[in-house]
Amino acid sequence: MNYYRCFIDGEWTDGSANKRLPVEDPATGESWAEVAVCSTDDVARAIETAAAAQKKWAALTPLARADHIYRICAALADEKDHFARLLVREQGKTLTEAEFEVDDTIRYMTYAAEAARRITGEILPADAPGEQLYIYRAPYGVTIGLCAYNYPLALIGRKVGPALVTGNTMVIKPHEATPVTASEFCRICEKAGLPRGVVNMVNGVGTEVGAALVSHPLTRMVTLTGSIRAGQGVAAAASKNLAALSLELGGKAPFIVLKDADIDAAVEAAAIARYANCGQVCICAESVLVEDAIADEFTDKLMKRVGQVRPGNPMTNAGMGPLTTPGALSRVEDMVARSVAEGGEVVIGGSRPQGAAFERGNWYAPTLVLNAAPHNTLVQEEIFGPVLPVVRVGGWDEALTVANDQPFGLSAYLWTRDAGIYMDAVNRMETGTIFLNKGIVGYVQAYHNGHKLSGLGGEDGTHGLEGYMQKRTVYMKY
């Protein structure tokens, strides 16, 4: 049994809670590691340590801070295979997907380091002579990084990189299902010579450790990737201190296919955008809205493509791995059962895959559900698993109504050759990201954010970087 400690003030600690949290292999259900659990006293020490380290860290030039980030990236690259295999065992994604995640983590952090020369201010004309007015961007101080289980390493890099290059320190709190990767990331920070206290990591349940992190008086900014419910809880807890928030929350991306679409390309994109990472991607295609005129052809081709997605041992690069947690499996099973009771028809999957290899662990077969109405459970609630409902619509206006009637607004897909519909979608779709004739992707220089209940603020690109800085206005008489 492997044992991993928490990381506070540059030291490894068992924590004062005197508890350990088991870590299970999603493919087998077997516990293979344990991590130390932190108490609220440990949380306070981590934040106080981060606050003390932040003054010296912010005093460094952005280029000096970037050099530390580059060294972390180089150390991650040296251990790419180790981290990829760790991700497979801890999270359940296939080895190829895990290798991409390590590369993406390095990409996120490298982009942040490159921004050291792009932190800008503004000079504005003053109203009186002999004066200058300018706006300066300053770090918040102590930031908290709350990470989801679907991308245990990439979400850390996505948050730590921009936080550090802009002069903040960060306390990481990984999801309790995937804490080992975070611990190993801190080992890399130590190996790369990052100053003590600049990055800290605490483990524990979100309602206890996470709440203590968010509500601490020294916490000035919180970045969360998680569910809507988690985001609402964080917003409430942060309100006492008025900490700045960046909340990337749940999504329910519609995949709209109109009659003039490239059907073969849309089918391939829909399959990848639903079953990648076992459907555990916030911007995954969560439902297909296909126009009646092509629904039969599209559905027939989609059934054949989904039938080619084969679950199997993720370490051998099978087509799809398991869900990460038993809770995720239970939720998917319940949602499919409710969908069928509401009229949905399971044509592929709908249960645990057959075979001895799937008797344990969090396995659920790639699933396709037809005849789903807009009010169906699978169309209304975030699935976050390998289940794709198909809804027939009369055309663009009906598809837009179904998409916009939901409280989510993270992403959407639209397949059509009609340029007028393109622009109508840009103007009227209530979502943070629109993929036009494009499959699932995320570029580091773009901006990842949600509308409505899907979040506040955002990550990536220059806009994401700015989210880690506050503005300071200076009136100068000379």
C-alpha positions as CSV (number, residue, x, y, z in Angstrom):
1,M,0.0,0.0,0.0
2,N,1.5,3.3,-1.1
3,Y,1.3,6.2,1.3
4,Y,1.3,9.9,0.3
5,R,1.6,12.9,2.6
6,C,0.4,16.4,2.4
7,F,2.7,19.2,1.5
8,I,2.9,22.3,3.7
9,D,5.6,24.9,3.9
10,G,8.0,22.8,1.8
11,E,7.6,19.8,4.1
12,W,5.8,16.5,3.9
13,T,3.3,16.0,6.7
14,D,0.9,13.3,8.0
15,G,-1.5,16.0,9.1
16,S,-3.0,16.4,12.5
17,A,-6.3,14.7,11.7
18,N,-4.7,11.2,12.3
19,K,-6.7,9.8,9.4
20,R,-5.9,8.3,6.1
21,L,-8.0,8.3,2.9
22,P,-8.0,5.3,0.7
23,V,-7.5,5.7,-3.1
24,E,-9.2,3.1,-5.3
25,D,-8.3,1.9,-8.8
26,P,-11.5,2.7,-10.9
27,A,-10.9,-0.3,-13.1
28,T,-10.8,-2.9,-10.3
29,G,-12.2,-1.2,-7.2
30,E,-9.1,-2.2,-5.3
31,S,-7.4,0.3,-2.8
32,W,-3.8,0.8,-3.9
33,A,-2.8,3.9,-2.0
34,E,-3.6,6.0,1.1
35,V,-3.2,9.7,1.6
36,A,-2.9,11.8,4.8
37,V,-6.0,13.7,5.8
38,C,-5.7,17.3,7.0
39,S,-7.5,19.0,9.8
40,T,-8.7,22.6,9.9
41,D,-5.5,23.4,11.9
42,D,-3.4,22.1,9.0
43,V,-5.5,24.2,6.5
44,A,-4.8,27.3,8.6
45,R,-1.1,26.5,8.7
46,A,-1.0,26.0,4.9
47,I,-2.7,29.3,4.2
48,E,-0.6,31.2,6.7
49,T,2.5,29.7,5.2
50,A,1.3,30.7,1.7
51,A,0.6,34.2,3.0
52,A,4.1,34.5,4.4
53,A,5.8,33.2,1.3
54,Q,3.7,35.4,-1.0
55,K,5.4,38.6,-0.1
56,K,8.9,37.4,-1.2
57,W,7.4,35.6,-4.2
58,A,5.6,38.7,-5.4
59,A,8.8,40.7,-5.0
60,L,10.5,38.6,-7.7
61,T,10.3,39.8,-11.2
62,P,7.7,38.0,-13.4
63,L,10.6,36.5,-15.4
64,A,12.2,35.1,-12.2
65,R,8.8,33.5,-11.3
66,A,8.5,32.2,-14.8
67,D,11.9,30.5,-14.6
68,H,10.6,28.4,-11.7
69,I,7.5,27.4,-13.7
70,Y,9.8,26.3,-16.6
71,R,11.8,24.1,-14.3
72,I,8.6,22.5,-13.1
73,C,7.6,21.8,-16.7
74,A,11.0,20.3,-17.5
75,A,10.7,18.0,-14.4
76,L,7.2,16.9,-15.5
77,A,8.4,16.1,-19.0
78,D,11.2,14.0,-17.5
79,E,8.6,11.9,-15.6
80,K,5.9,11.9,-18.3
81,D,5.5,8.1,-18.3
82,H,5.3,8.0,-14.5
83,F,2.6,10.6,-14.3
84,A,0.6,9.1,-17.2
85,R,0.5,5.7,-15.5
86,L,-0.4,7.3,-12.3
87,L,-3.3,9.0,-13.9
88,V,-4.6,5.7,-15.4
89,R,-4.4,4.0,-12.0
90,E,-6.0,6.9,-10.1
91,Q,-8.5,8.3,-12.5
92,G,-9.2,5.5,-15.0
93,K,-8.6,7.2,-18.4
94,T,-6.7,5.3,-21.0
95,L,-2.9,5.6,-21.2
96,T,-3.0,7.6,-24.4
97,E,-5.5,10.1,-22.8
98,A,-3.2,10.2,-19.7
99,E,-0.2,11.0,-21.9
100,F,-2.2,13.8,-23.5
101,E,-3.1,15.1,-20.1
102,V,0.6,15.4,-19.0
103,D,1.4,17.2,-22.3
104,D,-1.6,19.5,-21.7
105,T,-0.4,20.3,-18.2
106,I,3.0,21.3,-19.5
107,R,1.3,23.3,-22.2
108,Y,-0.9,25.2,-19.7
109,M,2.1,26.0,-17.4
110,T,4.4,27.0,-20.3
111,Y,1.8,29.4,-21.7
112,A,1.5,30.9,-18.2
113,A,5.3,31.3,-17.9
114,E,5.5,32.9,-21.3
115,A,3.0,35.5,-20.1
116,A,5.6,36.9,-17.8
117,R,6.4,39.5,-20.4
118,R,2.7,40.2,-21.2
119,I,1.5,41.4,-17.8
120,T,0.3,44.9,-18.7
121,G,-1.1,48.1,-17.1
122,E,-2.9,51.1,-18.5
123,I,-2.1,54.8,-18.7
124,L,-5.0,57.1,-19.0
125,P,-5.2,60.9,-19.6
126,A,-5.6,62.8,-16.3
127,D,-8.1,65.7,-15.9
128,A,-5.5,68.1,-14.5
129,P,-2.1,69.3,-15.7
130,G,1.0,67.8,-14.1
131,E,-0.7,64.5,-13.3
132,Q,-0.6,61.0,-14.5
133,L,-3.3,58.3,-14.1
134,Y,-2.5,54.7,-14.5
135,I,-3.9,51.3,-13.6
136,Y,-1.6,48.7,-12.2
137,R,-2.3,44.9,-12.0
138,A,-1.3,43.3,-8.7
139,P,-1.6,39.8,-7.3
140,Y,-4.4,38.9,-4.9
141,G,-2.1,37.1,-2.5
142,V,-3.2,33.6,-1.3
143,T,-5.2,31.7,-3.9
144,I,-7.0,28.4,-3.4
145,G,-7.1,25.8,-6.2
146,L,-10.0,23.3,-5.8
147,C,-9.7,20.6,-8.5
148,A,-12.1,18.0,-9.9
149,Y,-11.3,14.3,-10.4
150,N,-11.6,14.2,-14.2
151,Y,-8.3,15.9,-14.9
152,P,-6.2,15.6,-11.7
153,L,-3.0,16.9,-13.2
154,A,-4.1,19.3,-15.9
155,L,-6.4,21.2,-13.6
156,I,-3.5,21.8,-11.2
157,G,-1.3,23.1,-14.0
158,R,-4.1,25.3,-15.4
159,K,-4.5,27.0,-12.0
160,V,-1.0,27.0,-10.6
161,G,0.7,28.4,-13.7
162,P,-1.2,31.6,-14.0
163,A,-1.4,32.0,-10.2
164,L,2.3,31.8,-9.7
165,V,3.5,33.9,-12.7
166,T,1.3,36.8,-11.6
167,G,2.8,36.8,-8.0
168,N,0.3,34.8,-6.1
169,T,0.9,31.7,-4.0
170,M,-1.5,28.7,-4.1
171,V,-2.9,26.0,-1.8
172,I,-4.1,23.0,-3.8
173,K,-7.0,20.9,-2.6
174,P,-7.4,17.9,-5.0
175,H,-10.6,15.8,-5.2
176,E,-10.6,13.1,-2.5
177,A,-10.8,10.4,-5.3
178,T,-7.7,11.6,-7.0
179,P,-5.2,13.0,-4.5
180,V,-2.1,11.1,-5.4
181,T,-1.3,13.0,-8.6
182,A,-1.4,16.3,-6.6
183,S,1.0,14.9,-4.1
184,E,3.4,13.8,-6.8
185,F,3.0,17.3,-8.5
186,C,4.2,18.8,-5.2
187,R,7.2,16.5,-5.2
188,I,8.0,17.9,-8.7
189,C,7.8,21.4,-7.3
190,E,10.2,20.5,-4.6
191,K,12.5,18.8,-7.1
192,A,12.4,21.9,-9.2
193,G,13.5,24.1,-6.3
194,L,10.3,26.1,-5.9
195,P,10.6,28.3,-2.7
196,R,8.9,26.9,0.4
197,G,5.3,27.9,0.9
198,V,4.6,29.0,-2.7
199,V,2.7,25.8,-3.4
200,N,1.0,23.9,-0.6
201,M,-1.3,20.9,-0.8
202,V,-3.9,19.6,1.7
203,N,-6.2,16.6,1.5
204,G,-9.6,15.9,2.8
205,V,-13.4,16.0,2.1
206,G,-14.6,19.2,0.4
207,T,-17.3,20.0,3.0
208,E,-14.6,20.1,5.7
209,V,-11.2,20.9,4.3
210,G,-12.5,22.8,1.2
211,A,-14.8,24.9,3.3
212,A,-12.0,25.8,5.7
213,L,-9.8,26.8,2.8
214,V,-12.4,29.1,1.2
215,S,-13.6,30.8,4.4
216,H,-10.2,31.5,5.9
217,P,-9.6,35.3,6.4
218,L,-6.3,35.2,4.4
219,T,-7.9,33.6,1.3
220,R,-8.1,36.3,-1.3
221,M,-9.0,34.3,-4.5
222,V,-10.6,30.9,-5.1
223,T,-10.5,29.0,-8.4
224,L,-12.8,25.9,-8.5
225,T,-13.5,23.3,-11.2
226,G,-16.5,21.3,-10.1
227,S,-20.2,20.9,-10.0
228,I,-22.8,23.7,-9.8
229,R,-23.7,22.6,-6.2
230,A,-20.0,22.8,-5.3
231,G,-19.7,26.3,-6.9
232,Q,-22.7,27.5,-5.0
233,G,-21.2,26.3,-1.7
234,V,-17.9,27.9,-2.5
235,A,-19.6,31.2,-3.4
236,A,-21.5,31.2,-0.1
237,A,-18.4,30.4,2.0
238,A,-16.3,33.0,0.2
239,S,-18.8,35.7,0.6
240,K,-17.8,36.5,4.2
241,N,-14.3,37.5,3.1
242,L,-15.5,38.7,-0.4
243,A,-12.7,36.6,-2.0
244,A,-12.5,36.8,-5.7
245,L,-13.9,33.7,-7.5
246,S,-13.3,31.8,-10.7
247,L,-15.9,29.0,-10.9
248,E,-15.9,26.5,-13.8
249,L,-19.0,24.5,-13.1
250,G,-21.2,21.8,-14.7
251,G,-22.1,21.8,-18.4
252,K,-24.8,20.2,-20.6
253,A,-23.4,20.7,-24.1
254,P,-26.0,20.2,-26.8
255,F,-24.6,18.7,-30.0
256,I,-26.8,20.2,-32.8
257,V,-26.8,18.6,-36.2
258,L,-28.8,20.3,-39.0
259,K,-29.9,18.9,-42.3
260,D,-27.1,20.5,-44.3
261,A,-24.3,19.2,-42.0
262,D,-21.4,16.9,-43.0
263,I,-23.1,13.9,-41.4
264,D,-20.0,11.6,-41.4
265,A,-17.8,14.3,-39.8
266,A,-20.5,15.1,-37.2
267,V,-21.0,11.4,-36.3
268,E,-17.3,11.0,-35.6
269,A,-17.1,14.3,-33.6
270,A,-20.2,13.3,-31.6
271,A,-18.7,9.9,-30.6
272,I,-15.4,11.4,-29.6
273,A,-17.0,14.4,-27.8
274,R,-19.2,12.0,-25.7
275,Y,-17.0,9.0,-24.9
276,A,-13.6,10.6,-24.4
277,N,-12.5,10.1,-20.8
278,C,-15.6,7.9,-20.3
279,G,-17.7,11.0,-20.8
280,Q,-16.2,12.8,-17.9
281,V,-15.3,16.1,-19.6
282,C,-17.2,19.3,-18.7
283,I,-17.5,20.3,-22.4
284,C,-18.5,16.8,-23.6
285,A,-21.5,16.4,-25.9
286,E,-24.3,15.7,-23.4
287,S,-27.1,15.3,-25.9
288,V,-27.6,15.2,-29.7
289,L,-30.3,17.5,-31.2
290,V,-30.6,16.3,-34.8
291,E,-33.0,17.7,-37.4
292,D,-35.8,15.4,-38.5
293,A,-34.8,15.5,-42.2
294,I,-31.5,13.6,-41.5
295,A,-32.3,12.0,-38.2
296,D,-32.6,8.4,-39.5
297,E,-29.3,8.5,-41.5
298,F,-27.4,10.3,-38.7
299,T,-28.7,7.8,-36.1
300,D,-27.9,4.7,-38.1
301,K,-24.3,5.9,-38.6
302,L,-24.0,7.0,-35.0
303,M,-25.1,3.6,-33.7
304,K,-22.4,1.9,-35.8
305,R,-19.8,4.3,-34.5
306,V,-20.8,4.0,-30.9
307,G,-20.7,0.2,-31.3
308,Q,-17.0,0.6,-32.1
309,V,-16.2,2.1,-28.7
310,R,-14.8,-0.8,-26.7
311,P,-14.3,-0.6,-22.9
312,G,-11.2,-2.3,-21.6
313,N,-8.1,-2.2,-19.5
314,P,-7.1,1.5,-19.7
315,M,-3.5,0.7,-19.2
316,T,-3.6,-1.2,-22.6
317,N,-5.2,1.7,-24.4
318,A,-8.6,0.2,-24.9
319,G,-11.2,2.5,-26.4
320,M,-12.7,3.6,-23.1
321,G,-11.9,3.3,-19.4
322,P,-14.2,3.2,-16.4
323,L,-15.9,6.0,-14.5
324,T,-13.7,7.4,-11.8
325,T,-15.9,6.9,-8.7
326,P,-18.6,4.5,-7.5
327,G,-20.8,7.5,-7.0
328,A,-20.5,8.5,-10.6
329,L,-21.5,5.0,-11.7
330,S,-24.5,5.0,-9.4
331,R,-25.6,8.3,-10.7
332,V,-25.4,7.2,-14.4
333,E,-27.3,4.0,-13.7
334,D,-30.0,5.9,-12.0
335,M,-30.3,8.5,-14.8
336,V,-30.6,5.8,-17.5
337,A,-33.3,4.0,-15.5
338,R,-35.3,7.3,-15.1
339,S,-34.8,8.1,-18.8
340,V,-36.2,4.7,-19.9
341,A,-39.2,5.2,-17.6
342,E,-39.8,8.6,-19.3
343,G,-39.8,7.0,-22.8
344,G,-36.1,6.8,-23.7
345,E,-35.0,3.7,-25.6
346,V,-31.6,2.2,-24.9
347,V,-30.3,0.8,-28.2
348,I,-26.6,0.3,-27.2
349,G,-25.2,-0.4,-23.7
350,G,-27.3,0.6,-20.7
351,S,-25.5,-1.6,-18.2
352,R,-22.1,-2.8,-17.0
353,P,-20.2,-4.5,-19.8
354,Q,-20.2,-8.2,-20.0
355,G,-17.1,-10.2,-19.0
356,A,-15.0,-11.1,-16.0
357,A,-12.8,-8.0,-16.5
358,F,-15.8,-5.8,-15.8
359,E,-17.2,-7.5,-12.7
360,R,-15.4,-5.1,-10.4
361,G,-14.7,-1.4,-10.7
362,N,-16.8,1.5,-12.0
363,W,-17.5,0.1,-15.5
364,Y,-20.4,1.3,-17.6
365,A,-20.8,0.4,-21.3
366,P,-20.9,3.1,-24.0
367,T,-24.6,3.8,-24.2
368,L,-26.9,5.4,-26.8
369,V,-30.5,6.3,-26.0
370,L,-33.0,7.2,-28.7
371,N,-36.5,8.7,-28.7
372,A,-35.5,11.1,-25.9
373,A,-37.8,14.1,-25.5
374,P,-36.5,17.5,-24.5
375,H,-37.9,17.0,-21.0
376,N,-36.1,13.6,-20.6
377,T,-33.8,13.2,-17.6
378,L,-30.8,12.6,-19.8
379,V,-31.5,15.8,-21.8
380,Q,-32.1,18.0,-18.7
381,E,-29.4,16.9,-16.2
382,E,-25.7,16.7,-16.5
383,I,-24.7,13.0,-17.1
384,F,-20.9,13.2,-16.8
385,G,-20.7,9.7,-18.1
386,P,-20.7,7.5,-21.3
387,V,-24.4,8.0,-22.1
388,L,-25.6,9.9,-25.2
389,P,-29.4,10.7,-25.7
390,V,-30.7,11.6,-29.1
391,V,-33.5,14.1,-29.6
392,R,-35.2,14.9,-32.9
393,V,-35.9,18.5,-33.6
394,G,-37.8,20.3,-36.4
395,G,-34.9,22.7,-37.2
396,W,-32.6,25.4,-35.8
397,D,-35.2,27.4,-33.9
398,E,-36.4,24.4,-32.0
399,A,-32.8,23.2,-31.3
400,L,-31.9,26.7,-30.0
401,T,-34.9,26.8,-27.7
402,V,-34.1,23.4,-26.2
403,A,-30.4,24.5,-25.7
404,N,-31.2,27.8,-24.2
405,D,-34.0,26.6,-21.9
406,Q,-31.4,24.8,-19.7
407,P,-29.8,26.5,-16.7
408,F,-26.4,25.4,-18.0
409,G,-24.2,27.5,-20.4
410,L,-20.7,26.1,-20.6
411,S,-20.4,24.9,-24.2
412,A,-22.4,23.8,-27.3
413,Y,-21.7,22.2,-30.7
414,L,-23.4,23.2,-34.0
415,W,-23.0,21.5,-37.3
416,T,-24.4,23.3,-40.4
417,R,-23.1,25.0,-43.5
418,D,-25.5,27.9,-43.2
419,A,-23.5,31.1,-42.4
420,G,-26.6,32.9,-41.3
421,I,-27.2,30.3,-38.6
422,Y,-23.5,30.6,-37.6
423,M,-24.0,34.2,-36.7
424,D,-27.4,33.7,-35.1
425,A,-25.8,31.1,-32.9
426,V,-23.0,33.4,-31.9
427,N,-25.5,36.1,-31.1
428,R,-28.2,34.0,-29.3
429,M,-26.7,30.8,-27.9
430,E,-26.4,31.3,-24.1
431,T,-23.1,29.5,-23.6
432,G,-19.4,30.3,-23.0
433,T,-18.0,28.2,-25.9
434,I,-19.5,27.3,-29.3
435,F,-17.9,24.7,-31.5
436,L,-19.0,25.4,-35.1
437,N,-18.4,22.3,-37.3
438,K,-15.7,21.4,-34.8
439,G,-15.2,18.5,-32.4
440,I,-14.1,18.8,-28.8
441,V,-10.9,20.8,-28.2
442,G,-9.4,23.3,-25.8
443,Y,-6.6,25.6,-26.7
444,V,-4.5,27.2,-24.0
445,Q,-4.7,30.7,-25.7
446,A,-8.5,30.6,-25.7
447,Y,-10.8,31.4,-22.8
448,H,-12.7,28.7,-21.0
449,N,-15.8,30.0,-19.1
450,G,-19.4,29.4,-18.5
451,H,-22.6,31.4,-18.7
452,K,-25.6,31.2,-16.4
453,L,-25.2,28.4,-13.7
454,S,-22.1,27.1,-15.4
455,G,-19.8,29.5,-13.7
456,L,-18.1,32.9,-13.0
457,G,-14.8,34.1,-14.4
458,G,-12.8,31.6,-16.3
459,E,-9.5,30.0,-17.2
460,D,-6.9,30.1,-20.0
461,G,-5.6,32.7,-22.3
462,T,-5.0,36.4,-21.5
463,H,-8.5,36.7,-19.9
464,G,-7.9,33.8,-17.7
465,L,-4.5,35.2,-16.6
466,E,-6.1,38.5,-15.7
467,G,-8.5,36.7,-13.4
468,Y,-5.5,36.1,-11.0
469,M,-4.8,39.8,-10.7
470,Q,-6.6,42.7,-9.2
471,K,-6.4,46.3,-10.4
472,R,-4.9,49.2,-8.5
473,T,-5.5,52.7,-9.7
474,V,-2.8,55.4,-9.1
475,Y,-3.3,59.1,-9.3
476,M,0.2,60.7,-9.5
477,K,1.0,64.4,-9.2
478,Y,4.4,65.4,-10.5
